[in-house]
Amino acid sequence: MKDIQTRKYKIINEKTLLTTIDVSKVKQRGYCRCPDGTETKVFEYFNTGHGFNKFWGILLR
């Protein structure tokens, strides 16, 4: 098998929003770090369309 070398990019700047999610079958957990360094509390949302809309709404704040 051929080794593939990947490149690491440093594209985190004052406009970058970092988000993480812990994916499970029923309930996910999310977390955000804003460009100014503030952080959100860990939030939970369900694996449904309504749950995704909650997640997206938190990202847009």
PyMOL Python script that loads the backbone (N, CA, C, O; Angstrom):
from pymol import cmd

cmd.read_pdbstr("""\
ATOM      1  N   MET A   1       0.843  -1.171   0.000  1.00  0.00           N
ATOM      2  CA  MET A   1       0.000   0.000   0.000  1.00  0.00           C
ATOM      3  C   MET A   1       0.891   1.239   0.000  1.00  0.00           C
ATOM      4  O   MET A   1       1.907   1.283   0.693  1.00  0.00           O
ATOM      5  N   LYS A   2       0.512   2.218  -0.764  1.00  0.00           N
ATOM      6  CA  LYS A   2       1.296   3.442  -0.903  1.00  0.00           C
ATOM      7  C   LYS A   2       0.999   4.402   0.255  1.00  0.00           C
ATOM      8  O   LYS A   2      -0.160   4.635   0.596  1.00  0.00           O
ATOM      9  N   ASP A   3       2.065   4.957   0.858  1.00  0.00           N
ATOM     10  CA  ASP A   3       1.888   5.955   1.916  1.00  0.00           C
ATOM     11  C   ASP A   3       1.461   7.279   1.308  1.00  0.00           C
ATOM     12  O   ASP A   3       1.979   7.702   0.275  1.00  0.00           O
ATOM     13  N   ILE A   4       0.521   7.918   1.957  1.00  0.00           N
ATOM     14  CA  ILE A   4       0.040   9.217   1.498  1.00  0.00           C
ATOM     15  C   ILE A   4       0.433  10.260   2.534  1.00  0.00           C
ATOM     16  O   ILE A   4       0.108  10.119   3.712  1.00  0.00           O
ATOM     17  N   GLN A   5       1.116  11.284   2.111  1.00  0.00           N
ATOM     18  CA  GLN A   5       1.519  12.371   2.998  1.00  0.00           C
ATOM     19  C   GLN A   5       0.475  13.484   2.921  1.00  0.00           C
ATOM     20  O   GLN A   5       0.186  13.997   1.840  1.00  0.00           O
ATOM     21  N   THR A   6      -0.079  13.847   4.053  1.00  0.00           N
ATOM     22  CA  THR A   6      -1.051  14.940   4.074  1.00  0.00           C
ATOM     23  C   THR A   6      -0.378  16.210   4.558  1.00  0.00           C
ATOM     24  O   THR A   6       0.591  16.167   5.315  1.00  0.00           O
ATOM     25  N   ARG A   7      -0.900  17.333   4.115  1.00  0.00           N
ATOM     26  CA  ARG A   7      -0.366  18.628   4.541  1.00  0.00           C
ATOM     27  C   ARG A   7      -1.236  19.202   5.641  1.00  0.00           C
ATOM     28  O   ARG A   7      -2.457  19.050   5.628  1.00  0.00           O
ATOM     29  N   LYS A   8      -0.601  19.859   6.588  1.00  0.00           N
ATOM     30  CA  LYS A   8      -1.333  20.536   7.649  1.00  0.00           C
ATOM     31  C   LYS A   8      -1.376  22.017   7.320  1.00  0.00           C
ATOM     32  O   LYS A   8      -0.354  22.633   7.017  1.00  0.00           O
ATOM     33  N   TYR A   9      -2.556  22.568   7.383  1.00  0.00           N
ATOM     34  CA  TYR A   9      -2.732  23.990   7.101  1.00  0.00           C
ATOM     35  C   TYR A   9      -2.992  24.736   8.405  1.00  0.00           C
ATOM     36  O   TYR A   9      -3.698  24.246   9.286  1.00  0.00           O
ATOM     37  N   LYS A  10      -2.421  25.901   8.510  1.00  0.00           N
ATOM     38  CA  LYS A  10      -2.690  26.757   9.664  1.00  0.00           C
ATOM     39  C   LYS A  10      -3.597  27.875   9.184  1.00  0.00           C
ATOM     40  O   LYS A  10      -3.136  28.939   8.772  1.00  0.00           O
ATOM     41  N   ILE A  11      -4.895  27.615   9.246  1.00  0.00           N
ATOM     42  CA  ILE A  11      -5.855  28.591   8.736  1.00  0.00           C
ATOM     43  C   ILE A  11      -6.740  29.141   9.844  1.00  0.00           C
ATOM     44  O   ILE A  11      -7.790  29.722   9.571  1.00  0.00           O
ATOM     45  N   ILE A  12      -6.323  28.962  11.085  1.00  0.00           N
ATOM     46  CA  ILE A  12      -7.106  29.491  12.184  1.00  0.00           C
ATOM     47  C   ILE A  12      -6.727  30.949  12.375  1.00  0.00           C
ATOM     48  O   ILE A  12      -5.564  31.281  12.605  1.00  0.00           O
ATOM     49  N   ASN A  13      -7.727  31.812  12.276  1.00  0.00           N
ATOM     50  CA  ASN A  13      -7.504  33.241  12.432  1.00  0.00           C
ATOM     51  C   ASN A  13      -8.667  33.845  13.204  1.00  0.00           C
ATOM     52  O   ASN A  13      -9.454  33.113  13.804  1.00  0.00           O
ATOM     53  N   GLU A  14      -8.788  35.178  13.198  1.00  0.00           N
ATOM     54  CA  GLU A  14      -9.833  35.851  13.975  1.00  0.00           C
ATOM     55  C   GLU A  14     -11.238  35.608  13.439  1.00  0.00           C
ATOM     56  O   GLU A  14     -12.211  35.993  14.086  1.00  0.00           O
ATOM     57  N   LYS A  15     -11.367  34.986  12.290  1.00  0.00           N
ATOM     58  CA  LYS A  15     -12.685  34.696  11.722  1.00  0.00           C
ATOM     59  C   LYS A  15     -13.074  33.224  11.858  1.00  0.00           C
ATOM     60  O   LYS A  15     -14.149  32.830  11.405  1.00  0.00           O
ATOM     61  N   THR A  16     -12.230  32.418  12.466  1.00  0.00           N
ATOM     62  CA  THR A  16     -12.450  30.978  12.539  1.00  0.00           C
ATOM     63  C   THR A  16     -13.281  30.612  13.763  1.00  0.00           C
ATOM     64  O   THR A  16     -12.971  31.038  14.875  1.00  0.00           O
ATOM     65  N   LEU A  17     -14.322  29.832  13.565  1.00  0.00           N
ATOM     66  CA  LEU A  17     -15.140  29.303  14.650  1.00  0.00           C
ATOM     67  C   LEU A  17     -14.860  27.806  14.739  1.00  0.00           C
ATOM     68  O   LEU A  17     -15.103  27.069  13.783  1.00  0.00           O
ATOM     69  N   LEU A  18     -14.354  27.359  15.877  1.00  0.00           N
ATOM     70  CA  LEU A  18     -14.071  25.943  16.069  1.00  0.00           C
ATOM     71  C   LEU A  18     -15.257  25.283  16.749  1.00  0.00           C
ATOM     72  O   LEU A  18     -15.747  25.768  17.769  1.00  0.00           O
ATOM     73  N   THR A  19     -15.710  24.190  16.190  1.00  0.00           N
ATOM     74  CA  THR A  19     -16.801  23.430  16.796  1.00  0.00           C
ATOM     75  C   THR A  19     -16.393  21.972  16.889  1.00  0.00           C
ATOM     76  O   THR A  19     -15.671  21.457  16.035  1.00  0.00           O
ATOM     77  N   THR A  20     -16.861  21.324  17.924  1.00  0.00           N
ATOM     78  CA  THR A  20     -16.647  19.884  18.058  1.00  0.00           C
ATOM     79  C   THR A  20     -17.988  19.247  18.376  1.00  0.00           C
ATOM     80  O   THR A  20     -18.844  19.861  19.012  1.00  0.00           O
ATOM     81  N   ILE A  21     -18.160  18.028  17.934  1.00  0.00           N
ATOM     82  CA  ILE A  21     -19.371  17.284  18.278  1.00  0.00           C
ATOM     83  C   ILE A  21     -18.991  15.866  18.669  1.00  0.00           C
ATOM     84  O   ILE A  21     -18.061  15.275  18.119  1.00  0.00           O
ATOM     85  N   ASP A  22     -19.725  15.344  19.621  1.00  0.00           N
ATOM     86  CA  ASP A  22     -19.597  13.956  20.041  1.00  0.00           C
ATOM     87  C   ASP A  22     -20.833  13.253  19.495  1.00  0.00           C
ATOM     88  O   ASP A  22     -21.934  13.435  20.014  1.00  0.00           O
ATOM     89  N   VAL A  23     -20.656  12.462  18.464  1.00  0.00           N
ATOM     90  CA  VAL A  23     -21.777  11.846  17.752  1.00  0.00           C
ATOM     91  C   VAL A  23     -22.150  10.516  18.395  1.00  0.00           C
ATOM     92  O   VAL A  23     -21.290   9.685  18.683  1.00  0.00           O
ATOM     93  N   SER A  24     -23.443  10.334  18.613  1.00  0.00           N
ATOM     94  CA  SER A  24     -23.958   9.053  19.095  1.00  0.00           C
ATOM     95  C   SER A  24     -25.241   8.732  18.329  1.00  0.00           C
ATOM     96  O   SER A  24     -25.631   9.480  17.432  1.00  0.00           O
ATOM     97  N   LYS A  25     -25.885   7.647  18.672  1.00  0.00           N
ATOM     98  CA  LYS A  25     -27.087   7.243  17.937  1.00  0.00           C
ATOM     99  C   LYS A  25     -28.282   8.142  18.222  1.00  0.00           C
ATOM    100  O   LYS A  25     -29.089   8.393  17.326  1.00  0.00           O
ATOM    101  N   VAL A  26     -28.409   8.626  19.436  1.00  0.00           N
ATOM    102  CA  VAL A  26     -29.612   9.360  19.822  1.00  0.00           C
ATOM    103  C   VAL A  26     -29.325  10.827  20.132  1.00  0.00           C
ATOM    104  O   VAL A  26     -29.971  11.719  19.582  1.00  0.00           O
ATOM    105  N   LYS A  27     -28.363  11.073  21.007  1.00  0.00           N
ATOM    106  CA  LYS A  27     -28.125  12.433  21.485  1.00  0.00           C
ATOM    107  C   LYS A  27     -26.661  12.821  21.270  1.00  0.00           C
ATOM    108  O   LYS A  27     -25.753  12.104  21.689  1.00  0.00           O
ATOM    109  N   GLN A  28     -26.446  13.947  20.623  1.00  0.00           N
ATOM    110  CA  GLN A  28     -25.102  14.465  20.386  1.00  0.00           C
ATOM    111  C   GLN A  28     -24.779  15.547  21.416  1.00  0.00           C
ATOM    112  O   GLN A  28     -25.673  16.116  22.043  1.00  0.00           O
ATOM    113  N   ARG A  29     -23.494  15.816  21.575  1.00  0.00           N
ATOM    114  CA  ARG A  29     -23.039  16.928  22.399  1.00  0.00           C
ATOM    115  C   ARG A  29     -22.173  17.817  21.526  1.00  0.00           C
ATOM    116  O   ARG A  29     -21.389  17.328  20.712  1.00  0.00           O
ATOM    117  N   GLY A  30     -22.317  19.119  21.697  1.00  0.00           N
ATOM    118  CA  GLY A  30     -21.543  20.074  20.914  1.00  0.00           C
ATOM    119  C   GLY A  30     -20.845  21.080  21.804  1.00  0.00           C
ATOM    120  O   GLY A  30     -21.187  21.244  22.975  1.00  0.00           O
ATOM    121  N   TYR A  31     -19.854  21.755  21.224  1.00  0.00           N
ATOM    122  CA  TYR A  31     -19.050  22.737  21.945  1.00  0.00           C
ATOM    123  C   TYR A  31     -18.475  23.693  20.908  1.00  0.00           C
ATOM    124  O   TYR A  31     -18.093  23.265  19.819  1.00  0.00           O
ATOM    125  N   CYS A  32     -18.408  24.981  21.232  1.00  0.00           N
ATOM    126  CA  CYS A  32     -17.862  25.976  20.301  1.00  0.00           C
ATOM    127  C   CYS A  32     -16.829  26.851  20.986  1.00  0.00           C
ATOM    128  O   CYS A  32     -16.972  27.192  22.160  1.00  0.00           O
ATOM    129  N   ARG A  33     -15.797  27.209  20.255  1.00  0.00           N
ATOM    130  CA  ARG A  33     -14.845  28.230  20.688  1.00  0.00           C
ATOM    131  C   ARG A  33     -14.898  29.333  19.645  1.00  0.00           C
ATOM    132  O   ARG A  33     -14.632  29.100  18.466  1.00  0.00           O
ATOM    133  N   CYS A  34     -15.241  30.531  20.086  1.00  0.00           N
ATOM    134  CA  CYS A  34     -15.450  31.669  19.195  1.00  0.00           C
ATOM    135  C   CYS A  34     -14.127  32.335  18.821  1.00  0.00           C
ATOM    136  O   CYS A  34     -13.122  32.136  19.502  1.00  0.00           O
ATOM    137  N   PRO A  35     -14.119  33.118  17.751  1.00  0.00           N
ATOM    138  CA  PRO A  35     -12.888  33.780  17.304  1.00  0.00           C
ATOM    139  C   PRO A  35     -12.256  34.683  18.360  1.00  0.00           C
ATOM    140  O   PRO A  35     -11.036  34.848  18.375  1.00  0.00           O
ATOM    141  N   ASP A  36     -13.065  35.270  19.244  1.00  0.00           N
ATOM    142  CA  ASP A  36     -12.507  36.157  20.270  1.00  0.00           C
ATOM    143  C   ASP A  36     -12.003  35.404  21.495  1.00  0.00           C
ATOM    144  O   ASP A  36     -11.570  36.025  22.465  1.00  0.00           O
ATOM    145  N   GLY A  37     -12.053  34.068  21.463  1.00  0.00           N
ATOM    146  CA  GLY A  37     -11.536  33.251  22.554  1.00  0.00           C
ATOM    147  C   GLY A  37     -12.593  32.798  23.547  1.00  0.00           C
ATOM    148  O   GLY A  37     -12.304  31.962  24.403  1.00  0.00           O
ATOM    149  N   THR A  38     -13.802  33.322  23.460  1.00  0.00           N
ATOM    150  CA  THR A  38     -14.854  32.871  24.361  1.00  0.00           C
ATOM    151  C   THR A  38     -15.312  31.473  23.962  1.00  0.00           C
ATOM    152  O   THR A  38     -15.184  31.058  22.810  1.00  0.00           O
ATOM    153  N   GLU A  39     -15.842  30.767  24.941  1.00  0.00           N
ATOM    154  CA  GLU A  39     -16.273  29.395  24.707  1.00  0.00           C
ATOM    155  C   GLU A  39     -17.715  29.227  25.144  1.00  0.00           C
ATOM    156  O   GLU A  39     -18.171  29.898  26.071  1.00  0.00           O
ATOM    157  N   THR A  40     -18.431  28.336  24.481  1.00  0.00           N
ATOM    158  CA  THR A  40     -19.790  28.019  24.903  1.00  0.00           C
ATOM    159  C   THR A  40     -19.739  26.856  25.881  1.00  0.00           C
ATOM    160  O   THR A  40     -18.757  26.117  25.942  1.00  0.00           O
ATOM    161  N   LYS A  41     -20.803  26.710  26.634  1.00  0.00           N
ATOM    162  CA  LYS A  41     -20.937  25.518  27.464  1.00  0.00           C
ATOM    163  C   LYS A  41     -21.246  24.348  26.540  1.00  0.00           C
ATOM    164  O   LYS A  41     -21.751  24.537  25.433  1.00  0.00           O
ATOM    165  N   VAL A  42     -20.948  23.163  26.990  1.00  0.00           N
ATOM    166  CA  VAL A  42     -21.306  21.969  26.221  1.00  0.00           C
ATOM    167  C   VAL A  42     -22.830  21.907  26.158  1.00  0.00           C
ATOM    168  O   VAL A  42     -23.511  22.060  27.173  1.00  0.00           O
ATOM    169  N   PHE A  43     -23.349  21.683  24.967  1.00  0.00           N
ATOM    170  CA  PHE A  43     -24.798  21.610  24.794  1.00  0.00           C
ATOM    171  C   PHE A  43     -25.162  20.291  24.140  1.00  0.00           C
ATOM    172  O   PHE A  43     -24.376  19.707  23.394  1.00  0.00           O
ATOM    173  N   GLU A  44     -26.372  19.832  24.437  1.00  0.00           N
ATOM    174  CA  GLU A  44     -26.855  18.569  23.883  1.00  0.00           C
ATOM    175  C   GLU A  44     -27.970  18.835  22.887  1.00  0.00           C
ATOM    176  O   GLU A  44     -28.735  19.789  23.027  1.00  0.00           O
ATOM    177  N   TYR A  45     -28.050  17.984  21.889  1.00  0.00           N
ATOM    178  CA  TYR A  45     -29.142  18.056  20.927  1.00  0.00           C
ATOM    179  C   TYR A  45     -29.391  16.659  20.381  1.00  0.00           C
ATOM    180  O   TYR A  45     -28.485  15.827  20.324  1.00  0.00           O
ATOM    181  N   PHE A  46     -30.625  16.418  19.983  1.00  0.00           N
ATOM    182  CA  PHE A  46     -31.001  15.090  19.506  1.00  0.00           C
ATOM    183  C   PHE A  46     -30.671  14.911  18.029  1.00  0.00           C
ATOM    184  O   PHE A  46     -30.516  15.881  17.287  1.00  0.00           O
ATOM    185  N   ASN A  47     -30.567  13.665  17.627  1.00  0.00           N
ATOM    186  CA  ASN A  47     -30.234  13.298  16.258  1.00  0.00           C
ATOM    187  C   ASN A  47     -31.491  13.368  15.385  1.00  0.00           C
ATOM    188  O   ASN A  47     -31.934  12.362  14.831  1.00  0.00           O
ATOM    189  N   THR A  48     -32.056  14.577  15.274  1.00  0.00           N
ATOM    190  CA  THR A  48     -33.256  14.811  14.471  1.00  0.00           C
ATOM    191  C   THR A  48     -33.073  16.119  13.711  1.00  0.00           C
ATOM    192  O   THR A  48     -32.098  16.837  13.931  1.00  0.00           O
ATOM    193  N   GLY A  49     -33.994  16.422  12.833  1.00  0.00           N
ATOM    194  CA  GLY A  49     -33.945  17.702  12.125  1.00  0.00           C
ATOM    195  C   GLY A  49     -34.056  18.869  13.088  1.00  0.00           C
ATOM    196  O   GLY A  49     -33.351  19.869  12.947  1.00  0.00           O
ATOM    197  N   HIS A  50     -34.952  18.741  14.080  1.00  0.00           N
ATOM    198  CA  HIS A  50     -35.103  19.798  15.085  1.00  0.00           C
ATOM    199  C   HIS A  50     -33.809  19.953  15.897  1.00  0.00           C
ATOM    200  O   HIS A  50     -33.393  21.069  16.207  1.00  0.00           O
ATOM    201  N   GLY A  51     -33.185  18.827  16.234  1.00  0.00           N
ATOM    202  CA  GLY A  51     -31.922  18.871  16.973  1.00  0.00           C
ATOM    203  C   GLY A  51     -30.824  19.546  16.177  1.00  0.00           C
ATOM    204  O   GLY A  51     -30.043  20.321  16.727  1.00  0.00           O
ATOM    205  N   PHE A  52     -30.758  19.256  14.876  1.00  0.00           N
ATOM    206  CA  PHE A  52     -29.756  19.910  14.037  1.00  0.00           C
ATOM    207  C   PHE A  52     -30.014  21.411  13.959  1.00  0.00           C
ATOM    208  O   PHE A  52     -29.074  22.204  13.977  1.00  0.00           O
ATOM    209  N   ASN A  53     -31.294  21.806  13.873  1.00  0.00           N
ATOM    210  CA  ASN A  53     -31.617  23.235  13.846  1.00  0.00           C
ATOM    211  C   ASN A  53     -31.186  23.923  15.138  1.00  0.00           C
ATOM    212  O   ASN A  53     -30.752  25.075  15.110  1.00  0.00           O
ATOM    213  N   LYS A  54     -31.301  23.228  16.268  1.00  0.00           N
ATOM    214  CA  LYS A  54     -30.815  23.776  17.539  1.00  0.00           C
ATOM    215  C   LYS A  54     -29.302  23.965  17.474  1.00  0.00           C
ATOM    216  O   LYS A  54     -28.788  25.019  17.851  1.00  0.00           O
ATOM    217  N   PHE A  55     -28.592  22.950  17.000  1.00  0.00           N
ATOM    218  CA  PHE A  55     -27.135  23.023  16.846  1.00  0.00           C
ATOM    219  C   PHE A  55     -26.751  24.188  15.937  1.00  0.00           C
ATOM    220  O   PHE A  55     -25.856  24.964  16.270  1.00  0.00           O
ATOM    221  N   TRP A  56     -27.415  24.313  14.803  1.00  0.00           N
ATOM    222  CA  TRP A  56     -27.107  25.366  13.835  1.00  0.00           C
ATOM    223  C   TRP A  56     -27.399  26.747  14.429  1.00  0.00           C
ATOM    224  O   TRP A  56     -26.649  27.696  14.200  1.00  0.00           O
ATOM    225  N   GLY A  57     -28.485  26.854  15.189  1.00  0.00           N
ATOM    226  CA  GLY A  57     -28.829  28.120  15.833  1.00  0.00           C
ATOM    227  C   GLY A  57     -27.767  28.571  16.822  1.00  0.00           C
ATOM    228  O   GLY A  57     -27.469  29.761  16.920  1.00  0.00           O
ATOM    229  N   ILE A  58     -27.199  27.625  17.552  1.00  0.00           N
ATOM    230  CA  ILE A  58     -26.126  27.959  18.490  1.00  0.00           C
ATOM    231  C   ILE A  58     -24.892  28.424  17.734  1.00  0.00           C
ATOM    232  O   ILE A  58     -24.206  29.344  18.181  1.00  0.00           O
ATOM    233  N   LEU A  59     -24.600  27.807  16.602  1.00  0.00           N
ATOM    234  CA  LEU A  59     -23.438  28.224  15.810  1.00  0.00           C
ATOM    235  C   LEU A  59     -23.599  29.633  15.254  1.00  0.00           C
ATOM    236  O   LEU A  59     -22.618  30.364  15.118  1.00  0.00           O
ATOM    237  N   LEU A  60     -24.818  30.015  14.935  1.00  0.00           N
ATOM    238  CA  LEU A  60     -25.049  31.328  14.333  1.00  0.00           C
ATOM    239  C   LEU A  60     -25.052  32.468  15.341  1.00  0.00           C
ATOM    240  O   LEU A  60     -25.045  33.631  14.939  1.00  0.00           O
ATOM    241  N   ARG A  61     -25.062  32.174  16.636  1.00  0.00           N
ATOM    242  CA  ARG A  61     -25.052  33.243  17.641  1.00  0.00           C
ATOM    243  C   ARG A  61     -23.781  34.015  17.629  1.00  0.00           C
ATOM    244  O   ARG A  61     -23.618  34.948  18.415  1.00  0.00           O
TER     245      ARG A  61
END
""", "prot")
cmd.dss("prot")
cmd.show_as("cartoon", "prot")
cmd.util.cbc("prot")
cmd.orient("prot")
